[in-house]
């Protein structure tokens, strides 16, 4: 990799586009029902990654990993930031916008931020939910277009820029703005009381023809839910097109590294807040203007959202600094996707909370199409978040379970709530992760190897949970330089 391929008179720039709870409901990932021409066009002008994963299936924690390159258990954003959840990253974290600004790159954010504190995540240009309505800066694509244009108009000619746009589509909104529908699919559609988003041409989908993901029950309720989701994905797609058009009109298209992804899996059964593939697999495109020969390439290597920070730093030729958190050396465990010799065959997952009441810590490792999940709080039922609970899909599961009606799902509600401590899945033979191999004698060595890999990563990233649930981590005082797990003798 060499930036010298860019004209020496042209400064490098970066644009990161993050969707909210988006899955693979895109033409470029095989969905032939939904209409997503702008996202597909972006995918065709870059490398499409088929095996990209978030490390944490929750909004604020995931966004903190994108903007720091550190897992949530290391940067401190254990759960959602907003309201009474009130999670924040540690004050000493060196975030991507902070490092870029310190090295002369102008930074901007439009739309959903959902991370804090401000001192850790400072942006030179900021139009987010902190100073606007999230519906306006996150879903009103005309407003997003105008703010993007303003950012480019203000851009000094002698500076590079990093612009991060956090779309709020296709996140659910039935719990906060029920008047706009399950996914805010009515917001701005020009119906009475819904407002008008001038640049949006709403696409409406027949529930009978949507594609139901195999991890979601195929019922009329779920299909109706998915059709609303499709409409907001179409709005996201049109918003992406507007942003790319502004980039082009401003003259920056040929000097800008563009990355598109989502924060976590879709808010449906087995999706978001889970470390299964249905909760962690993400769409991911990387468009490098100096590698046109790779446009349209499909890449099968494992990619993590932890790779975004080292990739962007590498693009700007900025080294990650040496620093400590709580007296411990911090290092990135992700890789730059701009370098050919840094391919990885393993990705890790680390989930602690979503909402403050949703304490269900999990850790995972995926290698060679084998995923191991360790459920640390496995004696308690899996917790359910507010907006998903009120959804058509989950209410359908509750109602069918309560009445004993047929539930065409890959598991029962009881199986969803109560999980074993270890889950091991062979994704080649079992892509829906329904056959747990963790306790099969022939997989004993596999489990041991994967747990060893996971523990190694937890040690490097100073995971406070690495002794749970059977022990207590002692890592101060006499144990400061020799962290030790001490048994609780609790049978776990």
C-alpha positions as CSV (number, residue, x, y, z in Angstrom):
1,X,0.0,0.0,0.0
2,X,1.3,3.4,-0.9
3,X,-0.4,6.8,-0.9
4,X,2.1,8.0,-3.5
5,X,-0.4,6.7,-6.1
6,X,-2.5,9.7,-5.2
7,X,-1.5,12.8,-7.1
8,X,1.0,14.6,-4.8
9,X,-1.1,17.8,-5.1
10,X,-4.2,16.0,-3.9
11,X,-4.9,15.5,-0.2
12,X,-6.4,12.2,1.0
13,X,-9.9,12.3,2.6
14,X,-12.1,9.7,4.2
15,X,-15.9,9.2,4.4
16,X,-17.4,6.6,6.7
17,X,-21.1,5.7,6.3
18,X,-22.7,3.8,9.2
19,X,-26.3,2.5,8.9
20,X,-28.3,1.7,12.0
21,X,-29.3,-1.9,12.5
22,X,-28.9,-2.8,8.8
23,X,-28.5,-6.4,7.7
24,X,-28.2,-7.9,4.3
25,X,-31.4,-6.6,2.8
26,X,-29.5,-5.2,-0.2
27,X,-29.4,-6.3,-3.9
28,X,-25.6,-6.6,-3.8
29,X,-26.0,-9.3,-1.0
30,X,-28.5,-11.3,-3.0
31,X,-31.9,-9.7,-2.0
32,X,-33.7,-9.4,-5.3
33,X,-36.9,-7.8,-3.8
34,X,-35.7,-4.6,-2.2
35,X,-34.5,-1.7,-4.3
36,X,-31.1,-0.4,-3.2
37,X,-29.4,1.0,-6.4
38,X,-27.2,3.6,-4.7
39,X,-25.7,1.3,-2.1
40,X,-25.2,-1.3,-4.8
41,X,-23.4,1.3,-6.9
42,X,-21.2,2.1,-4.0
43,X,-20.5,-1.6,-3.5
44,X,-19.5,-2.0,-7.1
45,X,-17.0,0.9,-6.8
46,X,-15.1,-0.9,-4.1
47,X,-14.4,-4.2,-2.4
48,X,-17.4,-6.1,-1.1
49,X,-16.6,-8.1,2.1
50,X,-18.7,-11.2,2.7
51,X,-17.4,-12.0,6.2
52,X,-17.5,-8.7,8.1
53,X,-18.6,-8.7,11.8
54,X,-19.1,-6.3,14.6
55,X,-17.5,-7.3,17.9
56,X,-20.6,-6.2,19.8
57,X,-24.3,-6.3,18.7
58,X,-25.4,-3.1,20.4
59,X,-25.5,0.5,19.1
60,X,-23.3,2.7,21.4
61,X,-20.8,-0.1,22.2
62,X,-20.4,-0.9,18.5
63,X,-20.0,2.8,17.4
64,X,-17.4,3.1,20.1
65,X,-15.4,0.2,18.6
66,X,-15.7,1.9,15.1
67,X,-14.3,5.2,16.5
68,X,-11.6,3.8,18.8
69,X,-10.6,0.4,17.4
70,X,-11.0,-1.0,20.9
71,X,-13.6,-3.5,22.1
72,X,-16.3,-2.2,24.5
73,X,-14.8,-4.0,27.5
74,X,-11.5,-2.0,26.9
75,X,-12.8,1.4,25.9
76,X,-15.5,1.5,28.6
77,X,-18.7,1.9,26.5
78,X,-20.3,-1.2,28.0
79,X,-23.8,-0.4,26.9
80,X,-26.0,2.3,25.4
81,X,-25.0,5.9,26.1
82,X,-28.4,7.7,26.0
83,X,-30.8,8.4,28.9
84,X,-30.5,6.5,32.1
85,X,-28.3,3.9,30.5
86,X,-25.5,6.5,30.7
87,X,-22.5,4.5,29.6
88,X,-19.4,6.4,28.5
89,X,-16.0,5.6,27.2
90,X,-13.0,6.0,29.6
91,X,-11.6,9.6,29.7
92,X,-8.2,8.5,28.5
93,X,-9.2,6.7,25.3
94,X,-7.6,8.0,22.2
95,X,-10.4,8.0,19.6
96,X,-10.1,8.2,15.8
97,X,-11.5,11.8,15.6
98,X,-9.2,12.9,18.4
99,X,-6.1,11.4,16.7
100,X,-7.1,12.8,13.3
101,X,-7.6,16.3,14.6
102,X,-4.3,16.2,16.4
103,X,-2.6,15.3,13.1
104,X,-4.2,18.1,11.1
105,X,-7.2,16.3,9.6
106,X,-10.5,18.2,9.8
107,X,-13.2,16.0,11.3
108,X,-17.0,16.0,10.9
109,X,-20.0,14.0,12.1
110,X,-23.6,14.2,10.7
111,X,-26.4,12.1,12.2
112,X,-26.3,9.6,15.0
113,X,-23.3,9.9,17.3
114,X,-24.5,7.9,20.4
115,X,-21.1,7.9,22.1
116,X,-19.5,10.0,24.8
117,X,-17.9,11.9,26.5
118,X,-17.3,14.8,24.2
119,X,-13.7,15.1,25.2
120,X,-13.0,11.6,23.9
121,X,-15.1,11.9,20.7
122,X,-14.5,15.5,19.6
123,X,-15.5,16.6,16.0
124,X,-14.7,19.9,14.4
125,X,-18.1,19.9,12.6
126,X,-20.9,18.2,14.5
127,X,-24.6,18.0,13.7
128,X,-25.9,15.1,15.7
129,X,-28.7,14.2,18.1
130,X,-26.8,16.3,20.7
131,X,-27.8,19.5,19.0
132,X,-30.6,18.4,16.6
133,X,-33.6,16.1,16.4
134,X,-32.3,12.6,15.6
135,X,-35.1,12.2,13.1
136,X,-33.9,15.3,11.2
137,X,-30.2,14.6,11.1
138,X,-30.5,10.8,11.0
139,X,-33.6,10.1,8.8
140,X,-34.4,13.4,6.9
141,X,-32.1,12.7,3.9
142,X,-32.7,16.2,2.5
143,X,-31.3,17.6,5.8
144,X,-28.4,15.2,5.7
145,X,-27.7,16.3,2.1
146,X,-27.7,19.9,3.1
147,X,-25.4,19.4,6.1
148,X,-23.0,17.3,3.9
149,X,-22.9,20.2,1.4
150,X,-22.2,22.7,4.2
151,X,-19.3,20.5,5.5
152,X,-17.7,20.5,2.0
153,X,-18.3,24.2,1.5
154,X,-16.5,24.9,4.7
155,X,-13.6,22.6,3.9
156,X,-10.2,24.4,3.8
157,X,-8.2,23.7,0.6
158,X,-5.1,22.9,2.5
159,X,-6.6,20.2,4.8
160,X,-7.7,16.7,4.6
161,X,-11.1,15.7,6.0
162,X,-12.7,12.7,7.8
163,X,-16.5,12.8,7.6
164,X,-18.6,10.2,9.5
165,X,-22.3,10.0,8.7
166,X,-24.5,8.0,11.1
167,X,-27.8,7.3,9.4
168,X,-30.6,6.5,11.8
169,X,-32.3,4.3,9.2
170,X,-33.4,1.5,9.4
171,X,-33.6,1.5,13.2
172,X,-37.0,0.8,14.8
173,X,-38.9,3.8,16.2
174,X,-42.2,2.2,17.3
175,X,-41.2,2.6,21.0
176,X,-40.3,6.4,20.7
177,X,-42.4,7.7,17.7
178,X,-45.2,5.1,17.1
179,X,-47.1,7.6,15.0
180,X,-44.5,7.1,12.3
181,X,-44.7,3.3,12.2
182,X,-42.6,0.4,13.3
183,X,-39.4,1.7,11.6
184,X,-40.4,5.4,11.0
185,X,-41.3,4.3,7.5
186,X,-44.0,7.0,7.4
187,X,-41.8,9.8,8.6
188,X,-41.6,12.4,5.8
189,X,-43.8,10.4,3.4
190,X,-46.1,13.4,2.8
191,X,-49.2,11.8,4.3
192,X,-51.2,14.0,6.6
193,X,-49.1,14.8,9.7
194,X,-46.1,12.9,8.5
195,X,-44.1,15.8,7.1
196,X,-42.2,16.0,3.8
197,X,-38.7,14.9,3.0
198,X,-38.3,16.5,-0.5
199,X,-35.6,14.2,-1.8
200,X,-37.3,10.9,-0.7
201,X,-39.4,8.9,-3.0
202,X,-40.9,6.2,-0.7
203,X,-40.8,2.6,-1.8
204,X,-43.7,0.5,-0.5
205,X,-43.3,-3.3,-0.3
206,X,-46.0,-6.0,-0.2
207,X,-45.5,-8.2,2.9
208,X,-46.3,-11.3,0.8
209,X,-43.2,-10.8,-1.3
210,X,-40.5,-9.8,1.3
211,X,-37.7,-12.2,2.0
212,X,-37.9,-13.5,5.6
213,X,-34.4,-14.2,7.0
214,X,-34.1,-17.8,8.1
215,X,-33.5,-16.8,11.7
216,X,-36.9,-15.0,11.8
217,X,-40.2,-16.8,12.1
218,X,-42.1,-16.7,8.8
219,X,-45.5,-15.3,9.9
220,X,-47.8,-12.5,8.7
221,X,-46.7,-10.3,11.6
222,X,-43.0,-10.7,10.8
223,X,-43.6,-10.1,7.1
224,X,-45.5,-6.8,7.9
225,X,-42.5,-5.9,10.1
226,X,-40.0,-6.6,7.4
227,X,-42.0,-4.7,4.7
228,X,-41.8,-1.6,6.9
229,X,-38.1,-2.2,7.4
230,X,-37.6,-2.3,3.6
231,X,-39.2,1.1,3.2
232,X,-36.7,2.7,5.6
233,X,-33.8,0.8,4.0
234,X,-34.9,2.4,0.7
235,X,-34.8,5.8,2.3
236,X,-31.3,5.0,3.6
237,X,-30.3,4.0,0.1
238,X,-31.5,7.3,-1.4
239,X,-29.7,9.1,1.4
240,X,-26.4,7.4,0.5
241,X,-26.9,8.4,-3.1
242,X,-27.4,12.0,-2.1
243,X,-24.2,12.0,0.1
244,X,-22.1,10.5,-2.6
245,X,-23.4,13.0,-5.1
246,X,-22.4,15.9,-2.8
247,X,-19.0,14.3,-2.5
248,X,-18.7,14.2,-6.2
249,X,-20.0,17.8,-6.8
250,X,-17.5,19.1,-4.2
251,X,-14.7,17.5,-6.2
252,X,-13.5,15.0,-3.6
253,X,-14.7,11.7,-5.0
254,X,-11.4,10.7,-6.5
255,X,-9.4,11.5,-3.3
256,X,-11.7,9.9,-0.7
257,X,-11.6,6.5,0.9
258,X,-15.2,5.5,1.4
259,X,-16.3,2.8,3.9
260,X,-19.9,1.7,4.3
261,X,-21.2,-0.7,7.1
262,X,-23.7,-1.1,9.9
263,X,-23.3,-1.1,13.6
264,X,-25.0,-4.4,14.4
265,X,-27.5,-7.0,13.2
266,X,-31.2,-6.4,12.5
267,X,-33.6,-5.8,15.4
268,X,-35.4,-9.1,14.9
269,X,-35.5,-12.5,16.7
270,X,-31.9,-13.9,17.1
271,X,-30.5,-10.6,15.6
272,X,-29.3,-7.5,17.4
273,X,-27.9,-8.0,21.0
274,X,-26.9,-11.5,20.1
275,X,-23.4,-12.7,19.2
276,X,-24.7,-15.2,16.7
277,X,-24.0,-14.5,13.1
278,X,-27.5,-13.1,12.7
279,X,-26.6,-10.5,15.3
280,X,-23.0,-9.7,14.3
281,X,-22.6,-10.2,10.5
282,X,-22.5,-6.8,8.7
283,X,-22.6,-5.5,5.2
284,X,-19.2,-3.9,4.5
285,X,-17.7,-2.1,1.5
286,X,-14.4,-0.3,1.1
287,X,-13.9,1.9,-1.9
288,X,-10.3,3.0,-2.4
289,X,-9.9,5.6,-5.2
290,X,-6.3,4.5,-5.9
291,X,-7.3,0.8,-6.4
292,X,-9.9,0.9,-9.2
293,X,-8.7,-2.5,-10.3
294,X,-10.4,-3.9,-7.2
295,X,-13.8,-2.3,-7.9
296,X,-16.4,-5.0,-7.7
297,X,-14.1,-7.5,-6.0
298,X,-15.7,-9.9,-3.5
299,X,-13.5,-10.6,-0.6
300,X,-14.0,-13.7,1.7
301,X,-11.5,-12.9,4.5
302,X,-12.7,-12.2,8.0
303,X,-13.1,-8.5,8.7
304,X,-14.0,-6.8,12.0
305,X,-15.4,-3.3,12.7
306,X,-12.2,-3.1,14.9
307,X,-10.4,-2.8,11.6
308,X,-11.9,0.6,10.7
309,X,-9.7,2.7,13.0
310,X,-6.4,1.2,11.8
311,X,-7.6,1.4,8.2
312,X,-8.4,5.1,8.4
313,X,-5.2,5.9,10.3
314,X,-3.2,4.0,7.7
315,X,-4.9,6.0,4.9
316,X,-3.7,9.2,6.4
317,X,-0.3,7.8,7.3
318,X,-0.9,8.3,11.0
319,X,0.6,6.0,13.6
320,X,-1.3,4.8,16.5
321,X,0.2,6.4,19.6
322,X,1.7,4.7,22.6
323,X,-0.5,5.3,25.7
324,X,-2.0,3.6,28.7
325,X,-5.4,3.1,30.3
326,X,-5.3,2.5,34.0
327,X,-1.5,2.0,33.7
328,X,-1.8,-0.7,31.1
329,X,-0.5,-0.5,27.5
330,X,-3.1,-0.1,24.9
331,X,-2.8,-1.7,21.5
332,X,-5.1,-2.2,18.5
333,X,-6.1,-5.8,17.7
334,X,-7.6,-4.8,14.4
335,X,-5.8,-4.5,11.1
336,X,-5.5,-2.1,8.2
337,X,-7.5,-3.3,5.3
338,X,-5.2,-1.3,3.0
339,X,-2.4,-3.8,3.5
340,X,-2.2,-7.1,1.7
341,X,-0.1,-8.9,4.4
342,X,-2.4,-8.4,7.4
343,X,-5.2,-10.9,6.5
344,X,-6.8,-12.6,9.5
345,X,-8.7,-15.8,9.9
346,X,-10.2,-15.0,13.3
347,X,-12.6,-12.4,14.7
348,X,-13.7,-11.8,18.2
349,X,-16.9,-10.7,19.9
350,X,-17.5,-9.0,23.3
351,X,-20.9,-8.1,24.6
352,X,-21.7,-7.0,28.1
353,X,-24.9,-4.9,28.1
354,X,-27.3,-3.3,25.7
355,X,-29.6,-1.3,28.0
356,X,-28.6,-0.9,31.7
357,X,-31.1,-3.6,32.7
358,X,-29.8,-6.0,30.0
359,X,-26.8,-7.6,31.8
360,X,-25.9,-10.6,29.8
361,X,-22.1,-10.7,29.1
362,X,-21.0,-12.9,26.2
363,X,-17.6,-13.4,24.5
364,X,-17.1,-15.2,21.2
365,X,-14.5,-16.2,18.7
366,X,-14.9,-17.2,15.1
367,X,-12.2,-19.1,13.2
368,X,-12.3,-21.4,10.2
369,X,-16.1,-21.2,10.1
370,X,-16.4,-22.4,13.7
371,X,-18.0,-20.0,16.1
372,X,-17.7,-20.4,19.9
373,X,-19.8,-18.3,22.2
374,X,-19.4,-18.2,26.0
375,X,-22.4,-17.0,27.9
376,X,-21.1,-15.8,31.2
377,X,-24.5,-15.1,32.7
378,X,-26.1,-18.3,31.4
379,X,-28.0,-19.2,34.5
380,X,-30.2,-16.2,33.9
381,X,-32.6,-15.7,31.1
382,X,-31.4,-13.7,28.0
383,X,-32.7,-10.1,28.3
384,X,-34.9,-8.3,25.7
385,X,-34.6,-4.6,24.8
386,X,-37.4,-2.1,24.8
387,X,-37.9,-1.4,21.1
388,X,-37.6,-5.1,20.1
389,X,-40.1,-6.1,22.8
390,X,-42.8,-3.9,21.4
391,X,-42.1,-5.0,17.8
392,X,-44.6,-6.9,15.7
393,X,-42.2,-9.8,15.4
394,X,-41.5,-10.3,19.1
395,X,-45.1,-9.8,20.2
396,X,-46.0,-12.5,17.6
397,X,-43.6,-14.9,19.3
398,X,-45.0,-14.1,22.8
399,X,-48.6,-14.5,21.6
400,X,-47.9,-17.8,19.8
401,X,-46.0,-19.1,22.8
402,X,-48.7,-18.1,25.2
403,X,-51.6,-19.5,23.2
404,X,-49.7,-22.6,22.0
405,X,-50.1,-21.6,18.4
406,X,-47.7,-23.0,15.8
407,X,-44.4,-21.0,15.8
408,X,-42.4,-21.5,12.6
409,X,-39.1,-20.5,14.1
410,X,-35.6,-22.1,14.4
411,X,-36.0,-22.3,18.2
412,X,-38.6,-21.9,21.0
413,X,-38.9,-18.9,23.2
414,X,-37.6,-20.9,26.1
415,X,-34.5,-21.9,24.1
416,X,-34.0,-18.3,23.2
417,X,-34.1,-17.2,26.9
418,X,-32.1,-20.0,28.4
419,X,-28.7,-20.9,26.9
420,X,-25.9,-23.2,27.9
421,X,-22.6,-21.7,29.0
422,X,-20.8,-22.8,25.8
423,X,-22.2,-22.8,22.3
424,X,-20.1,-24.1,19.3
425,X,-21.4,-24.0,15.8
426,X,-20.0,-25.4,12.5
427,X,-21.2,-22.7,10.1
428,X,-20.4,-24.7,7.0
429,X,-22.8,-27.5,8.0
430,X,-25.1,-25.4,10.2
431,X,-25.3,-21.7,9.1
432,X,-28.3,-21.0,11.3
433,X,-26.4,-22.1,14.4
434,X,-29.0,-24.5,15.8
435,X,-26.8,-27.5,16.5
436,X,-24.6,-26.9,19.6
437,X,-21.4,-29.0,19.3
438,X,-19.7,-27.6,22.4
439,X,-20.4,-30.6,24.6
440,X,-19.8,-33.3,21.9
441,X,-16.7,-35.4,22.8
442,X,-15.2,-35.1,19.4
443,X,-15.1,-31.3,19.6
444,X,-13.3,-31.2,23.0
445,X,-10.0,-30.2,21.5
446,X,-11.7,-27.6,19.2
447,X,-13.4,-26.0,22.1
448,X,-10.1,-25.9,24.1
449,X,-8.3,-24.3,21.2
450,X,-10.9,-21.7,20.5
451,X,-11.2,-20.8,24.2
452,X,-7.4,-20.4,24.3
453,X,-7.6,-18.0,21.4
454,X,-10.4,-16.1,23.1
455,X,-8.6,-15.8,26.4
456,X,-5.4,-14.6,24.7
457,X,-7.4,-11.7,23.1
458,X,-9.1,-11.0,26.4
459,X,-5.8,-10.7,28.1
460,X,-4.3,-8.4,25.5
461,X,-7.4,-6.2,25.7
462,X,-7.6,-6.3,29.5
463,X,-11.1,-7.7,29.6
464,X,-12.4,-7.3,33.2
465,X,-14.8,-10.2,32.6
466,X,-12.1,-12.8,31.7
467,X,-12.4,-14.7,35.0
468,X,-16.2,-14.8,35.0
469,X,-18.4,-16.6,36.1
470,X,-16.2,-18.9,38.1
471,X,-13.6,-16.6,39.5
472,X,-12.6,-13.1,40.5
473,X,-9.9,-11.2,38.7
474,X,-7.2,-9.8,40.9
475,X,-5.2,-7.2,38.9
476,X,-4.0,-4.6,41.4
477,X,-1.8,-4.4,44.5
478,X,0.3,-7.6,44.7
479,X,-1.3,-8.8,41.5
480,X,-0.7,-5.6,39.4
481,X,1.9,-7.2,37.2
482,X,0.5,-10.7,37.4
483,X,-3.3,-10.6,36.9
484,X,-4.7,-13.8,38.4
485,X,-8.2,-15.5,38.3
486,X,-9.1,-16.7,41.8
487,X,-11.7,-19.4,42.2
488,X,-15.1,-18.5,43.8
489,X,-15.8,-22.2,44.4
490,X,-19.3,-21.6,43.1
491,X,-19.4,-24.7,40.9
492,X,-19.0,-22.7,37.7
